[in-house]
């Protein structure tokens, strides 16, 4: 602190304090997404959607297969043959999870490709 001629005090912050002030201030400013973050977000959204769809198909298939196993093992008798059929349907649905993933991934990439290419062109310039 310095004492000026007119008896007022003037305080200057050090470089470390300036950096800390800027870091705190940046937490409260509205966040603006830059082009690289936008590119990463778009790329992640493609795989995320495909993953969600394939998980849903796989889980439903596993549940149907489990129902078929229950029919065979617990309620044997009359439910044995329908249990085998349900088990096979469940296995087919669970096995279809990976092709569903690939199909959704391909369609999403086609849908988002123009935006991704535009952003990459801007970033590479």
Backbone bond lengths (Angstrom), bond angles and torsions (degrees), N, CA, C in turn:
res aa  C-N    CA-C-N  psi(-1)  N-CA   C-N-CA  omega(-1)  CA-C   N-CA-C  phi
1 X - - - 1.447 - - 1.520 109.09 -
2 X 1.288 114.28 145.03 1.462 119.83 -178.95 1.524 109.86 -120.17
3 X 1.281 116.44 149.56 1.457 121.76 176.46 1.530 107.66 -103.39
4 X 1.330 117.70 112.50 1.467 122.32 -179.91 1.523 110.40 -84.04
5 X 1.318 115.64 174.45 1.464 122.43 -178.73 1.522 112.42 -60.30
6 X 1.327 117.49 -36.60 1.458 120.05 -175.45 1.537 111.77 -94.83
7 X 1.299 117.39 25.85 1.460 124.45 175.73 1.530 113.80 58.10
8 X 1.303 116.88 37.46 1.468 120.76 172.97 1.513 107.93 -111.42
9 X 1.298 115.10 155.36 1.458 120.42 -179.94 1.514 109.95 -104.64
10 X 1.294 115.99 142.36 1.460 121.54 177.41 1.516 106.95 -127.28
11 X 1.325 116.30 129.01 1.462 121.19 -176.89 1.518 108.44 -119.22
12 X 1.307 118.28 130.35 1.457 121.70 176.52 1.525 108.71 -115.23
13 X 1.316 115.43 141.56 1.451 121.47 -178.97 1.525 110.10 -86.20
14 X 1.312 115.52 150.61 1.464 119.53 176.80 1.526 109.46 -81.13
15 X 1.337 116.77 171.12 1.472 121.62 -178.56 1.519 111.48 -61.25
16 X 1.325 117.77 -39.63 1.467 120.99 179.14 1.515 112.07 -64.28
17 X 1.321 115.68 -40.12 1.454 120.08 178.44 1.529 110.37 -68.73
18 X 1.329 116.78 -37.65 1.465 120.44 177.28 1.527 110.69 -60.14
19 X 1.332 116.79 -43.74 1.465 120.91 179.88 1.525 110.58 -64.31
20 X 1.317 115.98 -39.83 1.465 120.11 179.49 1.528 110.28 -67.06
21 X 1.309 117.43 -40.76 1.462 121.51 178.08 1.528 110.14 -62.11
22 X 1.337 116.80 -44.20 1.466 120.51 178.97 1.522 111.43 -63.83
23 X 1.341 117.38 -39.08 1.470 120.76 179.44 1.520 110.81 -64.96
24 X 1.327 117.44 -41.58 1.465 120.80 178.27 1.516 110.23 -67.48
25 X 1.314 116.83 -42.43 1.471 121.11 -179.82 1.527 111.13 -62.22
26 X 1.327 117.37 -39.38 1.467 120.43 -177.53 1.529 112.10 -65.82
27 X 1.326 117.77 -24.02 1.466 120.53 177.51 1.524 111.72 -66.44
28 X 1.322 116.50 -27.01 1.457 121.06 -173.88 1.518 114.06 -102.95
29 X 1.305 117.25 -5.46 1.458 120.94 176.14 1.523 109.77 -80.97
30 X 1.323 118.03 149.08 1.473 119.17 176.13 1.530 110.24 -62.01
31 X 1.316 115.46 137.86 1.461 121.13 -175.15 1.518 109.61 -83.17
32 X 1.325 116.38 130.10 1.454 122.14 175.10 1.522 108.32 -111.22
33 X 1.315 115.32 128.53 1.457 120.91 -178.03 1.528 109.60 -83.38
34 X 1.332 116.59 126.40 1.455 118.31 178.19 1.539 109.16 -84.33
35 X 1.306 116.28 174.20 1.473 120.94 -174.01 1.532 112.26 -65.36
36 X 1.329 117.51 -35.80 1.455 120.17 -179.92 1.534 110.83 -67.85
37 X 1.329 116.81 -41.59 1.464 120.31 177.25 1.522 110.74 -64.79
38 X 1.320 116.60 -38.73 1.458 121.02 178.43 1.530 110.21 -64.86
39 X 1.322 117.14 -41.21 1.463 121.90 177.74 1.527 110.88 -62.45
40 X 1.322 117.02 -45.23 1.463 120.95 178.91 1.526 111.43 -64.10
41 X 1.325 117.26 -40.37 1.468 121.44 179.52 1.524 110.90 -64.19
42 X 1.333 117.04 -43.79 1.467 120.28 178.84 1.527 111.55 -63.33
43 X 1.334 116.52 -43.19 1.459 120.82 179.62 1.525 110.78 -63.11
44 X 1.322 116.78 -42.22 1.467 120.41 179.72 1.522 111.60 -67.64
45 X 1.325 117.99 -33.76 1.471 120.29 -178.96 1.519 112.01 -65.18
46 X 1.330 116.63 -30.90 1.468 120.68 179.28 1.531 110.17 -64.37
47 X 1.317 116.50 -52.28 1.466 119.65 -177.85 1.521 111.47 -71.33
48 X 1.324 117.48 -30.97 1.459 120.10 -179.89 1.535 111.08 -65.33
49 X 1.303 117.07 -43.75 1.462 120.47 179.64 1.524 110.50 -64.54
50 X 1.324 117.72 -43.12 1.466 121.03 178.77 1.524 110.90 -63.50
51 X 1.319 117.06 -39.52 1.460 120.95 179.00 1.523 111.27 -64.71
52 X 1.310 117.46 -43.23 1.462 121.01 -179.81 1.524 110.74 -61.98
53 X 1.327 117.61 -46.26 1.458 120.55 -180.00 1.526 111.36 -61.94
54 X 1.332 116.98 -44.70 1.463 119.02 -178.03 1.528 111.15 -68.17
55 X 1.320 117.52 -35.11 1.465 119.52 176.01 1.518 111.85 -63.96
56 X 1.316 116.80 -41.81 1.462 120.24 178.90 1.520 110.38 -61.14
57 X 1.326 117.20 -47.15 1.463 121.16 -179.84 1.536 110.35 -63.64
58 X 1.320 117.41 -43.64 1.460 121.21 -179.28 1.518 112.85 -65.07
59 X 1.327 116.88 -41.82 1.471 120.33 -180.00 1.524 111.01 -67.66
60 X 1.320 116.57 -42.68 1.473 118.97 177.16 1.520 110.47 -62.21
61 X 1.320 117.59 -41.73 1.465 121.08 177.14 1.520 111.87 -61.42
62 X 1.331 117.05 -42.39 1.464 120.15 178.85 1.521 111.48 -65.31
63 X 1.327 117.50 -38.05 1.460 120.53 177.94 1.531 111.73 -66.28
64 X 1.327 116.64 -41.65 1.473 120.11 177.62 1.521 110.12 -64.89
65 X 1.315 117.34 -41.63 1.462 120.78 177.65 1.534 110.18 -62.67
66 X 1.322 117.25 -40.28 1.464 121.09 177.06 1.511 111.91 -63.78
67 X 1.314 117.02 -38.09 1.470 120.46 176.05 1.521 110.01 -63.47
68 X 1.322 116.22 -42.79 1.470 119.95 177.48 1.524 111.85 -62.32
69 X 1.320 117.64 -40.21 1.469 120.99 177.30 1.524 111.04 -64.50
70 X 1.328 115.78 -39.60 1.464 119.38 178.06 1.520 110.79 -63.89
71 X 1.317 116.24 -40.93 1.463 119.75 178.35 1.534 110.59 -60.05
72 X 1.320 116.45 -41.36 1.472 120.39 -178.60 1.526 112.30 -72.57
73 X 1.295 117.86 -40.93 1.462 121.03 -171.02 1.529 113.87 -92.03
74 X 1.311 118.08 -36.99 1.463 120.50 -175.06 1.519 111.69 -94.08
75 X 1.325 116.41 -48.43 1.448 119.74 -175.07 1.525 111.85 -101.02
76 X 1.278 117.94 18.03 1.465 126.49 -176.47 1.531 114.21 -7.01
77 X 1.237 121.01 -108.81 1.467 126.87 -179.95 1.509 115.83 17.69
78 X 1.318 115.97 -111.54 1.461 122.34 -174.97 1.526 111.95 -71.62
79 X 1.313 118.20 -24.42 1.451 122.06 -175.35 1.529 113.92 -88.84
80 X 1.316 117.30 2.99 1.456 119.86 -176.44 1.534 111.91 -64.65
81 X 1.315 117.18 -52.67 1.477 120.95 -178.35 1.536 111.38 -67.22
82 X 1.357 119.32 -46.12 1.472 117.58 175.56 1.541 111.94 -60.87
83 X 1.338 116.71 -30.75 1.466 120.50 177.80 1.515 111.42 -65.63
84 X 1.326 116.67 -39.70 1.469 120.39 177.19 1.528 110.28 -64.33
85 X 1.335 115.88 -43.43 1.472 120.34 179.09 1.539 110.06 -62.00
86 X 1.347 116.95 -46.03 1.465 120.34 178.27 1.530 111.13 -62.03
87 X 1.317 116.38 -40.23 1.462 120.28 178.27 1.517 111.86 -61.32
88 X 1.311 116.94 -43.13 1.470 121.04 178.74 1.533 111.61 -65.88
89 X 1.345 115.72 -40.14 1.469 119.41 177.37 1.533 109.81 -63.10
90 X 1.337 116.34 -42.09 1.462 120.81 178.33 1.517 112.22 -63.71
91 X 1.344 116.40 -40.49 1.470 120.01 177.77 1.525 110.68 -63.50
92 X 1.328 115.89 -41.34 1.471 119.86 179.33 1.531 110.64 -63.69
93 X 1.328 115.92 -41.61 1.470 119.14 179.90 1.532 110.56 -66.65
94 X 1.321 117.16 -41.69 1.469 120.10 178.90 1.534 110.52 -65.19
95 X 1.329 115.87 -38.28 1.463 119.66 178.90 1.531 111.37 -70.02
96 X 1.332 117.17 -23.47 1.467 120.95 -179.60 1.523 112.30 -78.61
97 X 1.326 117.96 -7.34 1.472 120.76 -177.13 1.531 111.56 -61.34
98 X 1.314 117.79 -42.83 1.466 120.16 -178.62 1.531 112.13 -68.30
99 X 1.337 119.27 -45.39 1.472 118.21 174.93 1.538 112.49 -61.09
100 X 1.331 117.31 -34.97 1.462 120.35 176.57 1.528 109.46 -63.01
101 X 1.324 116.43 -43.24 1.474 121.16 177.81 1.526 110.35 -57.47
102 X 1.322 116.74 -49.35 1.472 120.52 -178.69 1.517 111.92 -63.16
103 X 1.321 117.33 -40.53 1.466 120.74 -178.50 1.535 111.46 -66.85
104 X 1.341 116.32 -46.15 1.467 119.98 179.66 1.530 109.85 -65.52
105 X 1.326 116.88 -40.35 1.463 120.92 178.53 1.532 110.77 -59.80
106 X 1.324 116.10 -44.85 1.470 120.67 -179.79 1.530 110.87 -63.21
107 X 1.333 117.38 -45.49 1.467 120.97 -178.37 1.531 111.13 -66.27
108 X 1.321 116.93 -40.44 1.463 120.26 179.21 1.524 111.36 -67.59
109 X 1.314 116.60 -38.33 1.475 119.34 177.44 1.526 110.61 -63.97
110 X 1.324 116.43 -39.84 1.467 119.45 177.81 1.519 110.92 -65.08
111 X 1.321 116.24 -37.80 1.461 120.88 -177.80 1.529 111.56 -70.30
112 X 1.322 117.39 -38.81 1.460 121.73 -174.20 1.535 112.04 -94.63
113 X 1.310 118.27 -10.36 1.472 122.05 -176.03 1.530 113.98 -51.73
114 X 1.327 120.16 -46.28 1.476 118.27 -178.53 1.537 112.92 -59.56
115 X 1.314 116.60 -41.70 1.462 119.84 -179.91 1.527 111.44 -68.19
116 X 1.322 116.76 -41.20 1.470 121.37 178.43 1.541 109.67 -62.38
117 X 1.317 116.61 -46.13 1.470 120.30 -179.60 1.525 111.64 -63.93
118 X 1.329 116.93 -38.62 1.464 120.55 178.21 1.534 110.29 -63.42
119 X 1.327 116.30 -45.45 1.464 119.85 -179.99 1.529 112.26 -66.02
120 X 1.332 116.88 -40.52 1.460 119.17 -179.93 1.530 110.74 -67.37
121 X 1.334 117.12 -36.84 1.477 119.49 175.48 1.519 111.77 -61.52
122 X 1.341 116.22 -41.47 1.464 119.84 178.56 1.515 111.62 -65.94
123 X 1.329 116.81 -38.87 1.469 120.50 -178.10 1.525 112.46 -73.43
124 X 1.331 117.34 -31.23 1.459 120.69 -177.80 1.527 113.15 -79.64
125 X 1.307 118.18 -14.54 1.470 121.36 -179.08 1.495 111.35 -75.57
